């Protein structure tokens, strides 16, 4: 196929992108698809067909991909300007048509770029005058913090857009005439050879010009583009890497000087470093941009459904149609769409470099490099700025941003690149053409090869730049997105959540704990009708304070963005069609949960109930608790330091307690499993016993005489278990604790603190004895231990009840879509085999005696055998924490409960466990 036929084919391939974008805007706006509603994209496509015909006549050998890429990018731009600012969409379309006309005029008038070299100094002067013209009084004016505009009556434009092109023409002509001189280093400084001062003068002038632009016009973006384009062109012309080093050095000097003396630059850097420090002030635009990007995820919110393109009052981004149009695109098309736009720019860069390689003269080649660099660098700088990769500079995104000056300049560049490409006449002719540069044809061919290597290096640089952009986008839109979305200040998430019907959260027996209620204005309010019931589990979701609990852990599921139950759910999500979120059913039983909360009422502590065979959590209570319907007042008081918000602290999963004698379940398991002792092994149990040159004492220093290990478990003898701990040794004791989940991060929907044991290498004999009794007394680099959550001790009891198998705890029983279709079934996952089956059976037999003969008598239930272990931790202030871990029916345990009550009376834990166990057994039909 000819180049022009390929161009036509590419235009046809690109047209659906533009037309579909507009079609989705039409559908989102509630209109009907028709020729009238799609007149704009069809008109744009028609204008590019006209441009194609003009190129076919005026530049038949030009690159075939540049015009289709420009069509795709400008079509995307018009679509999103229409989305963001419909009132200016018509004028942007007019500017687009004007740009296409100007591009055709450029092709018609500029037939030989080499002739422009005769006017290079004129072009330089005019370019500089254009660049500095906004400083003129009356007609020059400031906008967006930069002195960039000229206004004559109702008409205004940015002369800097045209100035960049004129300066590139001058640089290309200058380099073509002087590249040999620039490549020869004649100035010797010690062992180094450097370019002469006259040779370095252009570099210094461009550095100074960029510096002046920043100082006088406060335009960091334009200065950066000008200087960077010049450096790239200089490298391509000479191949001298020293110029790159010198340029980076000059840029560093300028950066330090500008930062030191200009408050404008300092402000930009400060915003870049931490935009959230002044999220409602100077950092507002960038923060809103980050929120939009975070909402985009992989596939976006859907065209017309993003928040960034809305009015500012509804979560929009200021000046979104211009400087910040890219975050709007990313939010609505997702990472895939945003990366696709960047890929189009990279394709433009590739075709620009290919054009430079094909150009028949140095002037054409260097011009192609410079003009391509303008587009590529502007895209990198603005996208890098709005994504917080580099400080924000406020330049436009070529072809896409709203604004006539930028659009006209972009199409002038396309016209010039097409002319550069049309002048290339094939490899053989290129070799003959460049033969006039050197004295021998062979040398000229080598020069073309060298140029090709430099262009390849330039293309690698472009690729790296866009690769970094995509990596940064992935980091923000996928990796960091949940963190940004859960920020209390994220008004995007707040506004979107208000219009979204989240799914319900309910107990396994049907009690609704959280639901979304539609308000008169069409928004939804989250309500918690069960009050205090399971409040720590459910958590909250707030436009002001973020989210917690299951509301946070299953946020995407409740929003209908995960756990799809049907193919239509997937399609709706990808299309951005908002439906009711998924309902989450917990493993919690409302009756058991109420019993757990009731036994803790008026006290400080926690209670966890589990099914030992599956790991399902049947109840999880923490006291004091809170009314979920009134969580905002607690959080507000906490923010004002008028309340310690202790009600919000989940003591079942986040508090680390000394487990006291309940830890003897672990010690006993180690002794039985490893043959250190049996139930009948005899020990002396004095009230006080020195172990490791320090005392270990029984509660109230009771002397039990000579008793068996089984009896020591019944009576909770510290002096016996201290001896057992020494027999086991620190290594074996810690290892057994780890078998039950200590020192391990357990996956759980709610924040779960890691239960701790010390490094056995650091444990003394006395510490090991007390650790075997459940008391952390060590002082060393590793944490003292044991320290355990109530959840952890419930897991210990569950492993013993489940023939030694420790199961993964879980809280969600099922997820259902709006049609009641189930998408999630829990799996009973075995974490590890803590102890063998025989050891577990022997331990249960011993623990039955704790309830029938020993310290746990208050946990006894008529008609049901209960096995358990009490625990008492002396707090050191004269009061004790009361513990109990129980399992029933003991012969085939179906329920395990763990209770810890701070400053509880003796036996309080066992009494509380009795009520919860009895209720749970009634619920499951085992009583």
SEFI-898028 format. One line per field, with one value per residue (C-alpha): chain; x, y, z negated. Coordinates in steps of 0.1 Angstrom, whole numbers. Layout:
// residues N
chain: (A ...)
xx: (X ...)
yy: (Y ...)
zz: (Z ...)
END
This chain:
// residues 927
chain: (A A A A A A A A A A A A A A A A A A A A A A A A A A A A A A A A A A A A A A A A A A A A A A A A A A A A A A A A A A A A A A A A A A A A A A A A A A A A A A A A A A A A A A A A A A A A A A A A A A A A A A A A A A A A A A A A A A A A A A A A A A A A A A A A A A A A A A A A A A A A A A A A A A A A A A A A A A A A A A A A A A A A A A A A A A A A A A A A A A A A A A A A A A A A A A A A A A A A A A A A A A A A A A A A A A A A A A A A A A A A A A A A A A A A A A A A A A A A A A A A A A A A A A A A A A A A A A A A A A A A A A A A A A A A A A A A A A A A A A A A A A A A A A A A A A A A A A A A A A A A A A A A A A A A A A A A A A A A A A A A A A A A A A A A A A A A A A A A A A A A A A A A A A A A A A A A A A A A A A A A A A A A A A A A A A A A A A A A A A A A A A A A A A A A A A A A A A A A A A A A A A A A A A A A A A A A A A A A A A A A A A A A A A A A A A A A A A A A A A A A A A A A A A A A A A A A A A A A A A A A A A A A A A A A A A A A A A A A A A A A A A A A A A A A A A A A A A A A A A A A A A A A A A A A A A A A A A A A A A A A A A A A A A A A A A A A A A A A A A A A A A A A A A A A A A A A A A A A A A A A A A A A A A A A A A A A A A A A A A A A A A A A A A A A A A A A A A A A A A A A A A A A A A A A A A A A A A A A A A A A A A A A A A A A A A A A A A A A A A A A A A A A A A A A A A A A A A A A A A A A A A A A A A A A A A A A A A A A A A A A A A A A A A A A A A A A A A A A A A A A A A A A A A A A A A A A A A A A A A A A A A A A A A A A A A A A A A A A A A A A A A A A A A A A A A A A A A A A A A A A A A A A A A A A A A A A A A A A A A A A A A A A A A A A A A A A A A A A A A A A A A A A A A A A A A A A A A A A A A A A A A A A A A A A A A A A A A A A A A A A A A A A A A A A A A A A A A A A A A A A A A A A A A A A A A A A A A A A A A A A A A A A A A A A A A A A A A A A A A A A A A A A A A A A A A A A A A A A A A A A A A A A A A A)
xx: (0 11 19 -14 -35 -20 -28 -64 -66 -52 -77 -105 -91 -88 -123 -142 -122 -135 -170 -175 -162 -189 -215 -208 -212 -245 -258 -246 -264 -296 -298 -305 -278 -284 -266 -275 -261 -229 -225 -193 -172 -184 -175 -140 -135 -146 -121 -93 -104 -101 -66 -58 -67 -46 -16 -21 -16 9 31 25 57 51 48 14 9 13 -21 -41 -24 -32 -68 -71 -55 -75 -107 -102 -95 -127 -147 -134 -136 -173 -176 -160 -170 -198 -201 -166 -168 -180 -152 -127 -142 -138 -102 -97 -110 -88 -58 -64 -66 -34 -17 -28 -16 18 21 11 35 65 79 115 126 162 152 141 178 185 163 174 184 152 133 152 145 108 106 122 99 69 83 86 56 33 54 40 18 -19 -21 -1 -18 -14 -35 -30 0 20 24 17 -11 -17 -52 -64 -101 -120 -92 -64 -37 -4 25 48 32 43 76 87 83 102 131 132 136 165 182 179 194 221 231 230 255 278 275 311 324 302 316 353 366 396 397 421 416 442 437 403 393 362 343 355 336 320 309 293 276 243 240 245 221 193 200 197 166 149 160 145 112 109 118 98 68 67 64 83 68 77 113 118 105 127 159 152 144 176 197 182 187 223 230 215 236 269 267 287 275 294 268 242 264 270 233 223 248 234 199 208 224 193 170 189 190 153 143 164 150 116 86 66 91 93 55 54 81 63 30 48 64 32 0 -20 -4 -27 -53 -79 -55 -24 -25 -62 -57 -31 -50 -82 -61 -48 -83 -95 -66 -72 -108 -98 -85 -79 -109 -123 -156 -171 -172 -191 -192 -160 -159 -129 -148 -177 -181 -157 -186 -192 -156 -143 -108 -102 -92 -98 -104 -69 -40 -58 -76 -55 -67 -102 -94 -76 -105 -131 -112 -90 -53 -59 -73 -47 -19 -34 -33 4 10 -4 22 49 38 39 75 84 71 87 121 115 108 140 159 144 149 171 190 203 179 149 162 170 137 118 137 129 93 87 104 81 50 67 82 50 31 56 59 22 13 42 30 -6 4 30 60 76 66 35 43 9 15 -11 -14 -8 -39 -61 -62 -88 -73 -68 -32 -20 -41 -30 7 3 -11 16 41 22 23 61 67 48 69 101 89 79 114 129 132 144 176 196 188 196 230 237 223 245 275 280 286 320 348 340 308 319 323 289 273 291 276 241 248 260 229 208 224 218 181 179 193 168 139 151 150 114 104 119 101 67 76 81 48 29 47 38 2 1 14 -13 -42 -37 -12 -19 -56 -72 -52 -62 -98 -100 -86 -112 -107 -113 -144 -144 -151 -176 -196 -196 -205 -234 -249 -242 -265 -240 -250 -263 -243 -263 -258 -261 -296 -309 -304 -295 -265 -259 -280 -282 -314 -324 -329 -352 -324 -315 -284 -281 -274 -257 -277 -270 -303 -289 -273 -245 -249 -216 -206 -169 -173 -194 -174 -186 -182 -182 -177 -158 -139 -133 -143 -135 -144 -162 -173 -136 -124 -153 -156 -153 -176 -203 -200 -205 -170 -158 -172 -193 -220 -229 -214 -238 -223 -189 -202 -220 -188 -166 -191 -193 -231 -239 -260 -268 -238 -234 -248 -224 -237 -215 -208 -219 -251 -271 -283 -248 -234 -259 -250 -213 -220 -244 -218 -193 -218 -205 -170 -139 -129 -136 -152 -147 -168 -157 -167 -135 -141 -144 -129 -162 -164 -199 -195 -169 -175 -155 -165 -170 -188 -206 -238 -229 -256 -237 -201 -195 -199 -173 -149 -155 -149 -117 -105 -111 -92 -123 -127 -101 -125 -118 -153 -140 -110 -116 -102 -110 -85 -63 -55 -26 -31 -10 -31 -24 -30 -50 -16 -10 -30 0 25 5 3 40 46 22 32 70 68 82 54 21 -12 0 35 40 53 58 35 46 31 65 94 127 133 163 173 139 105 76 44 9 -22 -23 8 -14 5 -10 15 26 1 -1 3 -34 -43 -19 -40 -72 -59 -37 -5 22 50 43 39 71 89 73 84 120 118 106 131 125 130 103 79 81 79 47 32 41 24 -8 -3 19 45 25 4 -30 -51 -84 -109 -104 -71 -56 -26 1 3 39 65 101 132 141 178 171 149 163 153 131 114 108 91 68 61 49 24 13 31 54 83 113 131 152 153 126 91 82 58 34 12 -20 -53 -85 -89 -56 -66 -98 -78 -57 -88 -102 -71 -73 -111 -105 -81 -51 -59 -57 -82 -81 -106 -132 -161 -180 -203 -216 -218 -249 -256 -288 -306 -298 -272 -244 -208 -188 -187 -163 -137 -126 -88 -64 -35 -14 -15 -7 -6 -14 -49 -40 -24 -55 -78 -56 -56 -94 -98 -75 -94 -127 -114 -108 -145 -156 -129 -109 -109 -135 -165 -186 -184 -202 -235 -261 -263 -232 -196 -174 -137 -118 -90 -92 -66 -56 -32 -19 -18 6 -19 -37 -63 -64 -76 -99 -97 -115 -112 -139 -151 -183 -196 -163 -166 -172 -166 -188 -182 -151 -153 -125 -132 -110 -123 -100 -100 -125 -133 -121 -140 -156 -142 -157 -191 -192 -181 -209 -236 -222 -215 -250 -266 -244 -252 -289 -286 -267 -291 -264 -281)
yy: (0 36 59 78 47 36 71 67 33 46 74 49 28 58 71 46 59 94 85 60 86 110 83 74 111 112 81 93 126 107 116 93 83 99 117 150 140 126 156 168 136 131 167 162 130 149 177 151 134 168 172 137 147 179 158 133 162 185 159 125 110 123 100 82 79 116 128 98 103 140 130 106 130 160 140 128 164 177 149 157 195 188 167 192 226 222 260 261 230 247 272 244 226 259 261 225 233 264 242 218 247 262 229 227 263 254 225 247 276 258 237 236 240 246 280 290 286 319 337 320 351 369 339 340 377 373 342 360 390 367 350 383 401 392 416 446 469 471 441 416 401 374 342 312 327 333 364 344 361 389 404 426 434 401 381 366 341 328 340 316 287 302 314 278 268 298 292 256 267 290 263 238 262 272 237 226 254 250 213 205 235 225 189 200 208 233 248 228 232 210 174 182 194 217 236 272 299 311 275 274 307 294 270 298 321 294 289 326 329 301 317 351 334 320 353 377 355 330 302 272 249 270 276 239 230 255 245 208 209 228 203 174 191 199 163 149 174 168 134 150 137 165 189 169 170 208 213 194 214 247 235 226 260 277 256 264 301 303 283 306 339 333 327 314 286 278 275 251 229 230 219 191 179 178 190 177 202 229 207 235 262 262 224 222 215 188 171 170 156 128 120 117 95 73 68 57 23 0 6 40 53 55 84 113 97 110 137 156 170 182 218 225 224 188 176 189 201 238 245 208 216 230 221 192 175 144 134 136 113 89 89 81 57 42 33 15 46 69 47 45 83 83 55 78 104 78 68 104 105 74 88 121 104 83 115 130 99 101 138 147 176 185 214 191 164 188 206 173 165 198 199 164 172 201 178 150 171 191 159 146 178 184 147 144 176 166 132 146 130 165 200 213 238 246 241 226 190 191 185 177 207 234 265 278 289 254 237 259 255 217 216 239 213 185 204 210 174 162 185 171 136 145 158 124 106 71 55 57 93 101 87 107 138 136 129 166 171 154 150 113 94 68 94 108 74 70 104 92 61 82 104 72 61 95 94 59 72 101 76 55 87 94 58 59 92 77 44 64 82 49 34 65 63 26 35 62 45 10 7 39 43 27 49 81 70 65 99 118 148 130 149 128 96 115 128 95 75 99 89 52 27 5 -30 -40 -57 -82 -111 -147 -148 -118 -88 -57 -39 -13 -1 28 49 71 107 132 147 113 107 79 81 52 41 16 4 -22 5 -10 -45 -56 -20 -28 -53 -32 -1 30 48 85 114 132 105 78 42 14 -22 -43 -11 -5 -41 -48 -13 -23 -52 -31 -6 -34 -32 -66 -101 -101 -128 -127 -116 -87 -74 -74 -56 -30 -24 -20 3 24 17 23 -4 -13 -26 -62 -73 -88 -114 -119 -152 -133 -146 -117 -137 -149 -114 -98 -124 -115 -78 -82 -101 -72 -44 -19 -35 -31 -62 -84 -116 -138 -168 -192 -224 -244 -267 -239 -207 -188 -161 -163 -132 -106 -80 -52 -31 -2 -1 26 33 29 54 80 73 108 125 102 109 146 146 126 150 179 160 161 123 95 76 44 32 29 7 -29 -48 -81 -78 -48 -50 -71 -86 -108 -140 -152 -189 -194 -196 -228 -245 -238 -250 -281 -289 -286 -309 -335 -335 -337 -362 -339 -349 -367 -359 -381 -367 -355 -321 -302 -271 -249 -214 -199 -215 -199 -207 -191 -174 -155 -164 -179 -178 -192 -170 -159 -181 -212 -244 -274 -299 -327 -329 -343 -321 -326 -312 -283 -274 -276 -254 -233 -238 -214 -231 -264 -248 -227 -260 -274 -243 -248 -285 -275 -247 -214 -227 -254 -231 -203 -228 -242 -207 -200 -232 -216 -183 -162 -140 -143 -119 -135 -125 -110 -84 -63 -49 -77 -71 -97 -118 -118 -141 -132 -143 -175 -167 -136 -154 -161 -192 -171 -154 -188 -201 -171 -172 -208 -193 -166 -137 -115 -104 -100 -69 -72 -61 -85 -80 -95 -124 -139 -110 -120 -107 -122 -134 -153 -171 -181 -195 -215 -230 -237 -255 -278 -283 -291 -321 -298 -281 -242 -228 -194 -171 -153 -130 -131 -159 -147 -119 -114 -90 -69 -98 -121 -141 -153 -146 -156 -188 -190 -218 -235 -230 -249 -226 -253 -283 -268 -302 -338 -353 -374 -344 -324 -351 -356 -318 -316 -343 -324 -291 -307 -310 -273 -267 -298 -298 -265 -228 -227 -240 -209 -219 -252 -258 -283 -313 -303 -310 -279 -278 -246 -227 -197 -170 -142 -115 -93 -58 -45 -20 -43 -54 -83 -91 -121 -146 -177 -198 -225 -251 -271 -297 -310 -344 -329 -291 -270 -236 -219 -187 -165 -137 -111 -86 -59 -55 -82 -100 -136 -159 -131 -145 -180 -166 -145 -174 -195 -172 -169 -206 -215 -190 -203 -239 -231 -213 -242 -268 -285 -278)
zz: (0 6 -23 -17 -16 -48 -62 -51 -67 -100 -100 -95 -124 -147 -139 -161 -191 -187 -176 -205 -230 -218 -217 -254 -263 -245 -262 -296 -290 -284 -247 -218 -194 -160 -132 -149 -183 -166 -143 -160 -157 -122 -113 -129 -109 -78 -84 -86 -54 -38 -54 -41 -5 -9 -21 7 31 13 -6 10 -6 -41 -71 -70 -108 -120 -107 -122 -156 -155 -147 -176 -201 -190 -188 -224 -234 -218 -235 -270 -265 -256 -288 -311 -296 -271 -266 -251 -231 -200 -200 -205 -174 -154 -166 -155 -120 -120 -130 -101 -77 -90 -87 -50 -45 -59 -35 -6 -15 -30 -2 -12 -49 -38 -25 -60 -70 -51 -76 -108 -127 -116 -129 -162 -167 -159 -182 -211 -206 -206 -237 -256 -242 -271 -292 -271 -291 -283 -259 -280 -309 -336 -339 -362 -378 -346 -323 -291 -272 -247 -246 -218 -222 -227 -211 -232 -225 -238 -216 -233 -214 -181 -196 -203 -167 -154 -178 -168 -131 -142 -162 -134 -109 -132 -141 -104 -96 -126 -137 -127 -147 -176 -175 -177 -212 -209 -244 -267 -304 -321 -308 -295 -260 -259 -233 -228 -244 -211 -206 -240 -235 -220 -249 -273 -255 -255 -292 -298 -277 -296 -329 -317 -308 -343 -360 -339 -329 -357 -332 -343 -317 -287 -300 -306 -271 -254 -271 -269 -232 -225 -244 -226 -192 -202 -211 -179 -158 -176 -194 -223 -256 -273 -262 -281 -312 -309 -302 -333 -353 -340 -347 -382 -388 -374 -396 -428 -419 -410 -441 -463 -450 -436 -458 -428 -423 -460 -461 -432 -448 -482 -465 -447 -479 -499 -482 -512 -535 -520 -504 -504 -493 -471 -468 -459 -421 -426 -454 -433 -404 -427 -439 -403 -393 -424 -414 -379 -388 -358 -336 -349 -361 -326 -302 -317 -352 -367 -394 -381 -352 -373 -387 -416 -440 -431 -434 -401 -393 -386 -350 -342 -306 -301 -325 -342 -314 -317 -352 -340 -311 -335 -359 -333 -311 -338 -337 -304 -287 -302 -292 -257 -254 -265 -239 -212 -222 -222 -187 -176 -190 -170 -138 -144 -149 -118 -99 -112 -100 -65 -61 -31 -48 -82 -85 -79 -103 -131 -126 -129 -161 -176 -167 -178 -211 -217 -216 -235 -262 -267 -271 -296 -316 -320 -327 -351 -369 -373 -385 -410 -393 -389 -400 -383 -355 -340 -302 -279 -268 -230 -208 -238 -262 -256 -239 -204 -206 -216 -190 -162 -172 -174 -138 -125 -140 -122 -89 -93 -102 -71 -50 -65 -58 -22 -15 -24 9 0 -12 20 26 -11 -7 24 8 -23 -2 3 -34 -36 -12 -5 -1 -26 -53 -46 -49 -82 -92 -84 -105 -134 -131 -132 -165 -181 -170 -184 -217 -216 -210 -240 -261 -250 -257 -292 -299 -290 -307 -339 -334 -331 -361 -382 -370 -380 -414 -420 -403 -415 -444 -463 -452 -483 -506 -487 -484 -522 -531 -551 -529 -496 -484 -452 -471 -494 -465 -446 -478 -483 -449 -454 -470 -490 -498 -532 -559 -579 -604 -593 -609 -590 -613 -592 -606 -579 -549 -525 -526 -496 -504 -488 -467 -452 -473 -498 -536 -554 -584 -611 -624 -649 -670 -692 -679 -663 -659 -661 -633 -610 -615 -596 -563 -565 -540 -567 -585 -560 -568 -592 -600 -574 -557 -549 -543 -519 -505 -468 -473 -490 -461 -436 -422 -433 -439 -407 -407 -370 -337 -336 -369 -351 -321 -342 -362 -331 -314 -345 -349 -385 -402 -438 -456 -468 -501 -527 -551 -582 -601 -632 -648 -663 -693 -702 -696 -720 -746 -742 -745 -774 -796 -790 -796 -822 -821 -800 -779 -749 -739 -708 -698 -670 -653 -658 -628 -602 -617 -614 -640 -656 -678 -684 -711 -727 -756 -760 -726 -707 -688 -651 -643 -664 -654 -640 -673 -688 -660 -662 -699 -694 -667 -692 -719 -741 -740 -740 -717 -737 -726 -691 -701 -693 -723 -708 -679 -687 -724 -736 -770 -792 -788 -823 -830 -798 -782 -802 -774 -752 -778 -785 -748 -745 -775 -763 -727 -733 -761 -787 -811 -812 -830 -859 -863 -899 -909 -941 -942 -971 -973 -963 -945 -934 -897 -880 -913 -915 -929 -910 -931 -931 -934 -970 -975 -980 -987 -968 -981 -957 -928 -893 -862 -855 -890 -885 -854 -874 -902 -879 -898 -887 -906 -887 -853 -860 -864 -833 -814 -825 -815 -780 -776 -759 -724 -726 -745 -720 -691 -705 -708 -672 -662 -676 -657 -679 -662 -630 -610 -607 -577 -590 -577 -608 -621 -641 -663 -662 -694 -707 -721 -729 -711 -730 -729 -751 -777 -811 -831 -854 -824 -808 -839 -841 -803 -808 -832 -808 -824 -803 -826 -803 -795 -763 -727 -716 -731 -764 -761 -760 -749 -731 -717 -728 -692 -695 -727 -710 -682 -707 -722 -687 -676 -706 -701 -664 -669 -669 -635 -636 -611 -593 -611 -589 -593 -560 -551 -518 -492 -471 -442 -438 -423 -453 -433 -455 -444 -475 -496 -525 -525 -557 -554 -577 -587 -603 -625 -659 -678 -669 -674 -704 -723 -716 -730 -761 -767 -765 -791 -814 -807 -815 -851 -852 -851 -872 -898 -896 -890 -862 -880 -872 -835 -841 -821 -832 -809 -788 -794 -792 -789 -797 -813 -836 -837 -860 -851 -880 -866 -893 -907 -930 -905 -881 -845 -845 -816 -804 -773 -770 -745 -744 -742 -754 -738 -703 -706 -683 -700 -715 -735 -749 -773 -789 -815 -826 -864 -867 -899 -904 -882 -862 -829 -836 -845 -814 -792 -808 -795 -761 -757 -769 -743 -715 -722 -722 -688 -672 -687 -709 -742)
END
